[in-house]
């Protein structure tokens, strides 16, 4: 009886320690950076990701206790850092050294869904020279997957030549691989193959194959495919951080408040347990904190937020 009473508290702790929320700023109506950090703290969210060295956000994060994934920026920034070590030295001097004592920078992301080239090596060397080698440098792989229509088995397209090289490099630096994992996009591409319940952590869902163990949700299947690909690349022990995952609440196939709430709450409740292939807490970052009205692409892209710009929740959700 005593053990049964303690178990929910342990699961809650693992979930909170595993969970972060990405903070995008592609909007002209968003709260101030300081208000956003206060919102994170009020909800008990202790990890975030920002997509470029946003000085206002970095200053707002000082002494907040919120751990940070810091992206170097888009394609141009990655290319600039790949050009020379001196460029990386200057980037670290301007964007890491002024903040590292008061902002908990866990990872620096070089390349979000595009190849990092030599920039990871240059940033790693620049951090080491600055005495900041404890900050891990990684890259975020994309969400691409394909579905075998006969078996619903997920196969991550990890066969690109540079991916094996990246996996082995990260293994040599003891850094995790970051992965943007979106069951929503897999469902959107093959709605006749993938059931909505299977994609949104619904009850009674399972793969149609006789997998052992059976996977009851698409997120686990996609993650375990990444782990299997890492094993084939000779990096089977590498830790993976889910650097983005979410579900839109409007403007797309399967995009609704009910489905977004089901997926995101299901993910929050799930990350403390890991996957069948890798049990244990899985560090995961929901995408995203706000609906961003200036995001490019499909209208769906502007509706991934957990909150409206006025800080009201898009739907009820429990972080703890």
LOMIRO-474700 format. One record per residue (C-alpha): residue number from 1; x negated, y, z negated; residue in three letters. Coordinates in steps of 0.02 Angstrom, whole numbers, padded with zeros to 5 digits. Each point is the difference from the previous one (the first is absolute). Layout:
+-----+--------+--------+--------+-----+
:   i :     px :     py :     pz :  aa :
+-----+--------+--------+--------+-----+
: NUM :      X :      Y :      Z : ala :
...
+-----+--------+--------+--------+-----+
//
This chain:
+-----+--------+--------+--------+-----+
:   i :     px :     py :     pz :  aa :
+-----+--------+--------+--------+-----+
:   1 :  00000 :  00000 :  00000 : unk :
:   2 : -00141 :  00120 : -00044 : unk :
:   3 : -00086 : -00032 :  00168 : unk :
:   4 :  00163 :  00030 :  00093 : unk :
:   5 :  00019 :  00169 : -00085 : unk :
:   6 : -00176 :  00055 :  00045 : unk :
:   7 :  00000 : -00051 :  00184 : unk :
:   8 :  00104 :  00147 :  00070 : unk :
:   9 : -00119 :  00125 : -00083 : unk :
:  10 : -00151 : -00083 :  00083 : unk :
:  11 :  00083 :  00005 :  00172 : unk :
:  12 :  00045 :  00183 : -00023 : unk :
:  13 : -00180 :  00044 : -00045 : unk :
:  14 : -00069 : -00089 :  00153 : unk :
:  15 :  00127 :  00086 :  00112 : unk :
:  16 : -00042 :  00175 : -00064 : unk :
:  17 : -00187 : -00030 :  00012 : unk :
:  18 :  00021 : -00064 :  00179 : unk :
:  19 :  00112 :  00137 :  00068 : unk :
:  20 : -00038 :  00165 :  00086 : unk :
:  21 :  00094 :  00115 :  00118 : unk :
:  22 : -00074 :  00086 :  00154 : unk :
:  23 :  00015 :  00189 :  00008 : unk :
:  24 :  00022 :  00070 :  00175 : unk :
:  25 :  00018 :  00187 :  00032 : unk :
:  26 :  00074 :  00010 :  00176 : unk :
:  27 :  00143 :  00112 : -00053 : unk :
:  28 :  00038 :  00185 : -00013 : unk :
:  29 :  00115 : -00018 : -00149 : unk :
:  30 : -00100 : -00105 : -00122 : unk :
:  31 : -00034 :  00043 : -00184 : unk :
:  32 : -00164 :  00075 : -00054 : unk :
:  33 : -00145 : -00119 : -00029 : unk :
:  34 :  00009 :  00035 : -00187 : unk :
:  35 :  00186 : -00042 : -00005 : unk :
:  36 : -00033 : -00161 :  00096 : unk :
:  37 : -00131 : -00057 : -00125 : unk :
:  38 :  00122 :  00037 : -00141 : unk :
:  39 :  00132 : -00104 :  00089 : unk :
:  40 : -00122 : -00146 :  00014 : unk :
:  41 : -00038 :  00010 : -00185 : unk :
:  42 :  00183 :  00015 : -00049 : unk :
:  43 :  00038 : -00161 :  00094 : unk :
:  44 : -00149 : -00093 : -00071 : unk :
:  45 : -00084 : -00016 :  00170 : unk :
:  46 : -00187 : -00008 : -00032 : unk :
:  47 : -00071 : -00022 :  00175 : unk :
:  48 :  00014 :  00099 :  00161 : unk :
:  49 : -00074 :  00017 :  00174 : unk :
:  50 : -00030 :  00161 :  00096 : unk :
:  51 : -00045 :  00002 :  00184 : unk :
:  52 : -00134 :  00134 :  00006 : unk :
:  53 : -00102 :  00099 : -00128 : unk :
:  54 :  00144 :  00116 : -00047 : unk :
:  55 : -00083 :  00122 : -00120 : unk :
:  56 :  00164 :  00053 : -00081 : unk :
:  57 :  00048 : -00181 : -00032 : unk :
:  58 : -00173 : -00045 : -00064 : unk :
:  59 :  00003 :  00147 : -00121 : unk :
:  60 :  00176 : -00047 : -00059 : unk :
:  61 : -00061 : -00178 : -00034 : unk :
:  62 : -00138 :  00058 : -00118 : unk :
:  63 :  00016 : -00083 : -00171 : unk :
:  64 :  00169 : -00073 :  00049 : unk :
:  65 : -00049 : -00182 : -00029 : unk :
:  66 :  00063 : -00042 :  00175 : unk :
:  67 : -00119 : -00109 :  00101 : unk :
:  68 : -00029 :  00051 :  00180 : unk :
:  69 : -00026 : -00075 :  00172 : unk :
:  70 : -00079 :  00141 :  00100 : unk :
:  71 :  00002 : -00007 :  00190 : unk :
:  72 : -00135 :  00095 :  00094 : unk :
:  73 :  00130 :  00059 :  00127 : unk :
:  74 :  00053 : -00048 :  00174 : unk :
:  75 : -00093 : -00061 :  00154 : unk :
:  76 : -00104 :  00160 :  00021 : unk :
:  77 : -00061 : -00007 : -00180 : unk :
:  78 : -00049 : -00183 :  00017 : unk :
:  79 : -00093 :  00035 :  00162 : unk :
:  80 : -00092 :  00146 : -00081 : unk :
:  81 : -00057 : -00110 : -00145 : unk :
:  82 : -00056 : -00136 :  00120 : unk :
:  83 : -00113 :  00121 :  00094 : unk :
:  84 : -00132 :  00022 : -00135 : unk :
:  85 : -00045 : -00034 : -00180 : unk :
:  86 : -00021 :  00187 : -00029 : unk :
:  87 :  00183 :  00026 :  00044 : unk :
:  88 :  00047 : -00129 : -00130 : unk :
:  89 : -00114 :  00083 : -00129 : unk :
:  90 :  00086 :  00166 :  00031 : unk :
:  91 :  00173 : -00080 : -00012 : unk :
:  92 : -00041 : -00081 : -00168 : unk :
:  93 : -00076 :  00163 : -00064 : unk :
:  94 :  00157 :  00099 :  00047 : unk :
:  95 :  00139 : -00124 : -00037 : unk :
:  96 : -00058 : -00122 : -00133 : unk :
:  97 : -00133 :  00078 : -00111 : unk :
:  98 :  00110 :  00148 : -00055 : unk :
:  99 :  00138 : -00118 : -00060 : unk :
: 100 : -00070 : -00168 : -00054 : unk :
: 101 : -00022 :  00046 : -00184 : unk :
: 102 :  00184 :  00047 : -00023 : unk :
: 103 :  00087 : -00098 :  00140 : unk :
: 104 : -00005 : -00190 : -00003 : unk :
: 105 : -00046 : -00034 :  00183 : unk :
: 106 :  00012 : -00190 :  00018 : unk :
: 107 : -00021 : -00021 :  00187 : unk :
: 108 : -00046 :  00105 :  00151 : unk :
: 109 :  00089 : -00052 :  00158 : unk :
: 110 : -00094 :  00022 :  00164 : unk :
: 111 :  00122 : -00032 :  00141 : unk :
: 112 :  00187 : -00026 : -00022 : unk :
: 113 :  00053 : -00128 :  00130 : unk :
: 114 : -00145 :  00037 :  00116 : unk :
: 115 : -00181 : -00063 :  00005 : unk :
: 116 : -00120 :  00089 : -00119 : unk :
: 117 : -00158 : -00025 :  00103 : unk :
: 118 : -00159 :  00043 : -00096 : unk :
: 119 :  00090 :  00120 : -00116 : unk :
: 120 :  00023 : -00125 : -00143 : unk :
: 121 : -00188 : -00033 : -00006 : unk :
: 122 : -00038 :  00186 :  00003 : unk :
: 123 :  00125 :  00042 : -00138 : unk :
: 124 : -00062 : -00144 : -00107 : unk :
: 125 : -00180 :  00061 :  00018 : unk :
: 126 :  00052 :  00179 : -00039 : unk :
: 127 :  00092 : -00055 : -00158 : unk :
: 128 : -00149 : -00104 : -00057 : unk :
: 129 : -00118 :  00147 :  00026 : unk :
: 130 :  00116 :  00110 : -00103 : unk :
: 131 :  00006 : -00128 : -00141 : unk :
: 132 :  00182 : -00044 :  00038 : unk :
: 133 : -00022 : -00177 :  00061 : unk :
: 134 :  00137 : -00061 : -00117 : unk :
: 135 :  00130 :  00073 :  00120 : unk :
: 136 :  00045 : -00134 :  00126 : unk :
: 137 :  00010 :  00042 :  00185 : unk :
: 138 :  00122 : -00096 :  00109 : unk :
: 139 :  00114 :  00014 :  00151 : unk :
: 140 :  00186 : -00031 :  00020 : unk :
: 141 :  00053 : -00128 :  00130 : unk :
: 142 :  00160 :  00019 :  00095 : unk :
: 143 :  00170 : -00080 : -00019 : unk :
: 144 : -00003 : -00099 :  00162 : unk :
: 145 :  00065 : -00176 : -00008 : unk :
: 146 :  00083 : -00122 :  00117 : unk :
: 147 :  00139 : -00122 : -00034 : unk :
: 148 :  00004 : -00179 :  00059 : unk :
: 149 :  00185 : -00010 :  00044 : unk :
: 150 :  00009 : -00187 : -00035 : unk :
: 151 : -00072 :  00007 : -00174 : unk :
: 152 :  00009 :  00180 : -00064 : unk :
: 153 : -00184 : -00020 : -00043 : unk :
: 154 : -00091 :  00165 : -00010 : unk :
: 155 : -00165 :  00016 :  00089 : unk :
: 156 : -00096 :  00160 : -00033 : unk :
: 157 : -00096 :  00056 :  00154 : unk :
: 158 : -00168 : -00010 : -00087 : unk :
: 159 : -00093 : -00065 :  00150 : unk :
: 160 : -00066 :  00169 :  00057 : unk :
: 161 : -00190 : -00017 :  00003 : unk :
: 162 : -00033 :  00148 : -00114 : unk :
: 163 :  00115 : -00069 : -00137 : unk :
: 164 : -00112 : -00147 : -00041 : unk :
: 165 : -00148 :  00118 : -00009 : unk :
: 166 :  00097 :  00116 : -00117 : unk :
: 167 :  00052 : -00144 : -00112 : unk :
: 168 : -00179 : -00059 : -00018 : unk :
: 169 : -00063 :  00176 : -00033 : unk :
: 170 :  00129 :  00030 : -00137 : unk :
: 171 : -00045 : -00167 : -00077 : unk :
: 172 : -00183 :  00057 : -00007 : unk :
: 173 :  00048 :  00160 : -00093 : unk :
: 174 :  00126 : -00087 : -00114 : unk :
: 175 :  00137 :  00117 :  00063 : unk :
: 176 :  00180 : -00053 :  00029 : unk :
: 177 :  00083 :  00000 :  00170 : unk :
: 178 :  00147 :  00121 :  00010 : unk :
: 179 :  00153 : -00055 :  00099 : unk :
: 180 :  00157 :  00094 :  00052 : unk :
: 181 :  00131 : -00138 : -00012 : unk :
: 182 :  00174 :  00036 :  00070 : unk :
: 183 :  00128 : -00140 :  00006 : unk :
: 184 :  00119 :  00134 :  00065 : unk :
: 185 : -00088 :  00016 :  00167 : unk :
: 186 : -00011 : -00189 :  00021 : unk :
: 187 :  00187 : -00011 : -00035 : unk :
: 188 :  00037 :  00144 :  00119 : unk :
: 189 : -00094 : -00088 :  00140 : unk :
: 190 :  00083 : -00170 : -00026 : unk :
: 191 :  00167 :  00023 : -00092 : unk :
: 192 :  00070 : -00160 :  00075 : unk :
: 193 : -00147 : -00100 : -00064 : unk :
: 194 : -00026 :  00077 : -00172 : unk :
: 195 :  00147 :  00009 : -00120 : unk :
: 196 :  00028 :  00164 : -00091 : unk :
: 197 :  00001 : -00093 : -00166 : unk :
: 198 : -00170 : -00076 :  00038 : unk :
: 199 : -00070 :  00172 :  00044 : unk :
: 200 :  00072 :  00091 : -00153 : unk :
: 201 : -00032 : -00124 : -00142 : unk :
: 202 :  00181 : -00057 :  00009 : unk :
: 203 :  00062 : -00153 : -00094 : unk :
: 204 : -00004 : -00172 :  00079 : unk :
: 205 : -00121 :  00046 :  00140 : unk :
: 206 : -00140 : -00117 :  00053 : unk :
: 207 : -00106 : -00040 :  00151 : unk :
: 208 :  00076 : -00125 :  00120 : unk :
: 209 : -00163 : -00098 :  00002 : unk :
: 210 : -00042 : -00132 : -00128 : unk :
: 211 : -00140 :  00107 : -00071 : unk :
: 212 : -00075 : -00052 : -00163 : unk :
: 213 :  00030 :  00102 : -00101 : unk :
: 214 :  00158 :  00072 :  00078 : unk :
: 215 : -00006 :  00189 :  00022 : unk :
: 216 :  00161 :  00086 : -00045 : unk :
: 217 : -00038 :  00170 :  00075 : unk :
: 218 : -00086 :  00074 :  00151 : unk :
: 219 : -00121 :  00105 : -00103 : unk :
: 220 : -00080 : -00158 : -00074 : unk :
: 221 : -00012 : -00079 :  00172 : unk :
: 222 : -00088 :  00152 :  00072 : unk :
: 223 : -00119 :  00014 : -00147 : unk :
: 224 : -00043 : -00185 :  00003 : unk :
: 225 : -00036 :  00015 :  00186 : unk :
: 226 : -00126 :  00137 : -00039 : unk :
: 227 : -00081 : -00110 : -00133 : unk :
: 228 : -00010 : -00145 :  00123 : unk :
: 229 : -00079 :  00114 :  00131 : unk :
: 230 : -00129 :  00059 : -00126 : unk :
: 231 : -00044 : -00180 : -00038 : unk :
: 232 : -00031 : -00031 :  00185 : unk :
: 233 : -00109 :  00157 :  00005 : unk :
: 234 : -00108 : -00070 : -00141 : unk :
: 235 :  00069 :  00121 : -00131 : unk :
: 236 :  00126 : -00110 : -00087 : unk :
: 237 : -00033 :  00073 : -00173 : unk :
: 238 :  00027 :  00180 :  00052 : unk :
: 239 :  00130 :  00098 : -00096 : unk :
: 240 :  00137 :  00084 :  00102 : unk :
: 241 :  00087 :  00160 : -00051 : unk :
: 242 :  00168 :  00038 :  00080 : unk :
: 243 : -00032 :  00182 :  00044 : unk :
: 244 :  00174 :  00029 :  00073 : unk :
: 245 :  00165 : -00091 : -00002 : unk :
: 246 :  00177 :  00064 :  00006 : unk :
: 247 :  00171 :  00001 :  00083 : unk :
: 248 :  00092 :  00148 :  00078 : unk :
: 249 :  00169 :  00057 : -00064 : unk :
: 250 :  00070 :  00072 :  00163 : unk :
: 251 : -00013 :  00019 :  00190 : unk :
: 252 : -00050 : -00174 :  00058 : unk :
: 253 :  00049 : -00181 :  00016 : unk :
: 254 :  00022 : -00068 : -00176 : unk :
: 255 : -00044 :  00170 : -00072 : unk :
: 256 :  00124 :  00039 : -00137 : unk :
: 257 :  00001 :  00055 : -00181 : unk :
: 258 :  00056 : -00174 : -00056 : unk :
: 259 : -00137 : -00090 :  00099 : unk :
: 260 : -00135 :  00124 : -00053 : unk :
: 261 :  00048 : -00019 : -00181 : unk :
: 262 :  00005 : -00190 :  00013 : unk :
: 263 : -00172 : -00009 :  00080 : unk :
: 264 : -00090 :  00128 : -00108 : unk :
: 265 :  00076 : -00060 : -00163 : unk :
: 266 : -00038 : -00178 :  00052 : unk :
: 267 : -00180 :  00046 :  00037 : unk :
: 268 : -00020 :  00092 : -00166 : unk :
: 269 :  00066 : -00152 : -00092 : unk :
: 270 : -00108 : -00118 :  00102 : unk :
: 271 : -00176 :  00073 :  00001 : unk :
: 272 : -00044 : -00057 : -00175 : unk :
: 273 :  00014 : -00181 :  00058 : unk :
: 274 : -00098 :  00001 :  00163 : unk :
: 275 :  00032 : -00124 :  00140 : unk :
: 276 :  00004 : -00190 :  00011 : unk :
: 277 : -00176 : -00002 :  00072 : unk :
: 278 : -00068 :  00129 : -00124 : unk :
: 279 :  00098 :  00005 : -00163 : unk :
: 280 : -00035 :  00145 : -00116 : unk :
: 281 :  00025 :  00187 :  00001 : unk :
: 282 : -00012 :  00079 :  00173 : unk :
: 283 : -00046 :  00184 :  00007 : unk :
: 284 :  00133 :  00079 :  00111 : unk :
: 285 :  00045 :  00176 :  00056 : unk :
: 286 :  00178 :  00040 :  00052 : unk :
: 287 :  00023 :  00114 :  00148 : unk :
: 288 :  00047 :  00134 : -00038 : unk :
: 289 :  00041 :  00125 : -00136 : unk :
: 290 :  00106 :  00117 :  00109 : unk :
: 291 :  00097 :  00007 :  00160 : unk :
: 292 : -00113 :  00105 :  00113 : unk :
: 293 :  00096 :  00104 :  00127 : unk :
: 294 : -00152 :  00042 :  00108 : unk :
: 295 : -00063 : -00177 :  00030 : unk :
: 296 : -00022 : -00044 :  00182 : unk :
: 297 :  00072 : -00152 :  00088 : unk :
: 298 :  00171 : -00080 : -00022 : unk :
: 299 :  00122 :  00084 : -00117 : unk :
: 300 : -00015 : -00154 : -00109 : unk :
: 301 : -00176 :  00056 : -00045 : unk :
: 302 :  00072 :  00151 : -00090 : unk :
: 303 :  00108 : -00106 : -00114 : unk :
: 304 : -00120 : -00112 : -00098 : unk :
: 305 :  00004 :  00107 : -00157 : unk :
: 306 :  00052 : -00054 : -00174 : unk :
: 307 :  00045 :  00182 : -00035 : unk :
: 308 :  00075 :  00146 :  00093 : unk :
: 309 : -00106 :  00158 :  00007 : unk :
: 310 :  00104 :  00071 : -00145 : unk :
: 311 : -00067 : -00146 : -00106 : unk :
: 312 :  00170 : -00086 : -00009 : unk :
: 313 : -00013 : -00189 :  00030 : unk :
: 314 :  00060 : -00062 :  00169 : unk :
: 315 :  00070 : -00151 : -00094 : unk :
: 316 : -00015 : -00066 : -00178 : unk :
: 317 : -00161 : -00096 : -00028 : unk :
: 318 : -00089 : -00061 : -00157 : unk :
: 319 : -00189 :  00011 : -00012 : unk :
: 320 : -00005 : -00088 : -00168 : unk :
+-----+--------+--------+--------+-----+
//
